[in-house]
Amino acid sequence: MNETQSAFDSDFLKQLEYLYIVSKKIFAGRIKAERRSTRRGVSVEFADYRNYTAGDDFRYIDWNAFARLDELLLKLYEEREDLHIYFLVDASESMTYGELPKLIYAKRVAAALAYIGLSNLDRIGITAFNTTDKSRLPVERGKGKIFTVLNFLDQIEASGETDLEQAFHNFIHMTKRRGLVVLISDLFDPKGFTAGLNMLKFQKHDLFVVHIIDEKEAEPNLLGDYHLVDVETNELRPVTINESHIKRYQDLFKKYCDDLDRYCTQREISLVRTMTKTPFDELILRIFRMGGFVT
Amino acid sequence: MNFLSPASLFLFGLAIPIIALYILKLRRRREPVSTLMFWEQLFKERQTTSLFQRLKHLLSLLLQLLFLALLVLAVARPQFAFITKSARQLILIVDRSASMNAVLNFDPESPETESRLDSAKETALQIVQGLRFMDEMSVISCHTRPIIHTPFTRHQKTIREAIESIEPTDIKTDLKPAIDLALAVAQTKPNPEIIILSDFQKISEETLADFQNIQSENANPDDDNQEQKRNIKLHLLQIGEENDNVGITQFRVRKSIVNAFDYETLLSVINTSDEEKKCSVELYFNESLFDVRPYTLSPGEIKTEIFSNFTFEGGELKAVLDIEDALKTDNVAYATLPIRESITVLLVTEENPFLRNALAVDEKINLTVATPTEYEANTQDFEVVIFDRYSPTSLGDGNFMFIYPPNSDTPPNIGTDDSVATWKIGEEIETPIITEWERTHPILQHVQLENVLIGKAYAVTPPPTSKILVRSFEAPVVFVDVTPKRKIVFAAINILESDLPLRIAFPVIMANTITWFVQGDKIEEYHLLTGEVLRYKFDAQEIEAVKNKLPQDETVENPQMTVKITGPDDETWDIPIDNDELLFDQTQLAGFYALTLTDATTEENTDTDENIEEENTTDDNGFKKLWAINLASETEASINAIDGIEELVTETELISGSSFFRFPPWIYLVFLAVILSVVEWFMYQRRKID
């Protein structure tokens, strides 16, 4: 683990611009343009018809339809709005695990997605969560705020344990407006991930989960006698590990991931799982292609 | 259970450091993980009780202690009584007679050369492979007599070497002595088993009965000997299958019947197969072909032929059967033709034309005639001296014939040897009639003495050591007296007053007598059968030649006299001479055996070419004796098993493979320890044990 390792360098910044350009191409083929709201308002995009009621603005009556149908129908248009994207970055001690610490990887992912969001004139807010520190970047807008975002991400340090429910509870109370919540975490909460995610979902947030794991967590290369040390709690566990244990561990880990997949599918939560050995730009492109980041 | 090395049990003390080391706690490596929740879940599922953990821990210790126990027991070399009691004492008899040289599965088209003996040895080695570790085995080979290659031993390497050392011979078969020896030895052992590996082509009825008695469970229980034999297990393993064979059963040289100075050769060939065989006999003299005779032999036929009128002498005669069959040994036979040397004969007589002419007719006789006066004046060495109507006053060593010597009360003074018998001449007999004569004696062979008219004779009293050859009603007429240094033929008839000189018998008798004096039966002595003992008595001149070849070492008082015998495969033996006599019993292979003098000066440094050259050019004074050794056995030529043996030949479990108790217990203990260590390693790797 290299805690002094910087998440952002000049190459990273170049990659951000490249990713933005690529993301525009991808969106052009799929959803055309900026984000649309479900609210009806004033814009040029026709949305629907409804019957005229007293007090409605005459300017929106579809006179052509009245001529054909002899019925007053009011044309409705989509209202355009800017999107709030909240990044929840897990900053617990477990995120320091791995040759490339998961936290570094998480910061890069968050930075990349934030840059793209800012470029799309969305509003970006970042919250780092663990049991000891809850640093927060207020919602920012505009591409020029990217350095503020990067500075904030750079200053996040891992400490404490993972408590998703507590962390999301604080987030909800500090966030009045609904938006897209991008959760970047290993989700290694001993109490489980469902309570926390349920809380976010309950608040009508759109949820996008980036599940970061290290290769050694999925396939530990341990055989023999060990004292396993939990990096979050420093708890010791004497174990003697053989091949059957490893196989069973892998089964348990897979079951955990399968449970998470099933949970997200049932609740229409976008989920992308990645290992730290996967280049982060490859992950970003994968996110864009699967379309979950922009709904 | 006993231990051969009980002191080794103190090694059990090694358990103490093992236990002590085991009590020490294992230091675990620290490994940080991002979360323990999966590990907790994992080990919660497989949560073992502390008791099981302790048992698991204990199992590892127990495995190691068991490993130690097995090794210590192995070092202590345990012995189990039940194994010792069940140990067998096996006597392995391998037939190595001439018929065992037959090709195992003879096929004229196949180049296979594995002999029955090779197969027997291979089978014997398989039996050794299956021995239990406490079993003892003795290896005996046999032809006409048994040879113990190794006494009872458990050392399998020694047994294998003994089996490997069994060499083929050309000697005929006689299993009886070997079986008698094996039975005698077996009866002193608790669990004896006799294994006979043979082609069983010749077994006496007595031996066959012995086999049946041993194998029969209905042996007479009252017979103690039979009871003992019943405890002996007998395994008859037949080697080889039925094969065709044509062989020479006789090849001998003898004096010609019609001419005492010529040779005749008798050759017999037998066809032991069930079909007609065509072959030719090639006769070689000194490796030069001089005669070929085609033979057609019907099944079982023996063809005999006599060859005579040889123009050559003094060399090697060989008969070769030109036929491909299973047994090649009996396709060749050997004989020697001695050199027909001139015989110096002195006839001491006033005048006897009959005698002179009878002796002069043979070109091989170098005759000298002298009057008694001349004889007394100048005594020379002659091989044969014939006294006609004369008796010298003294007589030395040699060959003498007395014909009607003067009537004297005392025979000639024959020196100081008191053991020499004397004769006594009695009254004169008028016209004696010959009543009987020894027709088989060499002197009287091919002689007819019926109705011989004799004018005068003596009533002679021969010495007790003499042998009477011709007898009349009144007294012996002709007798011979043979002592170690002298041969005497005494004829008590006056041949000048007899019609004997006018008969054909007379020159024959004289020729026979001269031959008997000089050569006697020596030609027979140079023809032996394989396995017979070669004997040769050296005369004084030959002994002197042997002594001249001895190394001139003054520090040795009586150096051992040795001569060299060269066998058919150019194998040589240095044989000592005892009492001027040579005894050689290594006549195991058919062929020529040459006796020459040992050259001591070259024998010490035979490695250099110079010395070899010197040896080849050593002057042995022409001393060389040649013996022809032949198989020449009609029974050996029949190489198929005798009738009745197949019922006794049984498949035996002896060659079925190795038994469980092939090795001593300590090897099994070590084997178990190795297996245990593998199990322990596997379990440790699988974390079944700590």
Contacts between the chains, C-beta under 8 A, distances in Angstrom:
chain1	res1	chain2	res2	distance
A	94	B	34	4.1
A	94	B	35	5.7
A	95	B	34	8.0
A	97	B	32	7.3
A	97	B	33	7.4
A	97	B	34	3.8
A	98	B	34	7.8
A	102	B	34	7.9
A	186	B	34	6.6
A	186	B	35	7.9
A	188	B	34	5.9
A	188	B	35	4.0
A	188	B	37	6.6
A	190	B	35	7.3
A	190	B	37	5.1
A	214	B	34	7.0
A	217	B	33	7.7
A	217	B	34	5.7
A	217	B	35	7.9
A	220	B	33	7.6
A	222	B	31	6.2
A	224	B	29	7.4
A	225	B	26	5.6
A	225	B	28	4.5
A	225	B	29	7.0
A	225	B	690	7.9
A	226	B	28	5.5
A	226	B	29	5.4
A	226	B	30	7.3
A	226	B	31	4.6
A	227	B	28	4.6
A	227	B	29	7.0
A	227	B	30	4.9
A	227	B	31	7.0
A	228	B	31	5.5
A	228	B	32	7.8
A	228	B	33	5.2
A	228	B	36	6.2
A	228	B	39	5.7
A	229	B	30	5.7
A	229	B	31	6.8
A	229	B	32	4.7
A	229	B	33	6.9
A	230	B	32	8.0
A	230	B	33	6.5
A	230	B	35	6.4
A	230	B	36	4.5
A	231	B	32	5.1
A	231	B	33	6.9
A	231	B	34	6.0
A	232	B	34	7.8
A	232	B	35	7.1
A	233	B	36	7.7
A	235	B	36	6.1
A	237	B	36	5.5
A	237	B	39	5.9
A	237	B	40	7.1
A	237	B	43	7.6
A	238	B	28	5.9
A	239	B	39	6.4
A	239	B	43	6.3
A	240	B	687	5.4
A	240	B	690	6.4
A	241	B	687	7.1
A	242	B	685	7.6
A	242	B	686	5.5
A	242	B	687	3.1
A	242	B	688	7.9
A	243	B	686	7.0
A	244	B	686	7.5
A	244	B	687	7.8
A	245	B	42	6.3
A	245	B	46	7.7
A	245	B	687	7.3
A	248	B	42	5.5
A	248	B	45	7.4
A	248	B	46	7.6
A	249	B	38	5.7
A	249	B	39	7.1
A	249	B	42	5.5
A	252	B	38	5.0
A	252	B	41	5.6
A	252	B	42	6.0
A	253	B	38	5.8
A	256	B	38	7.2
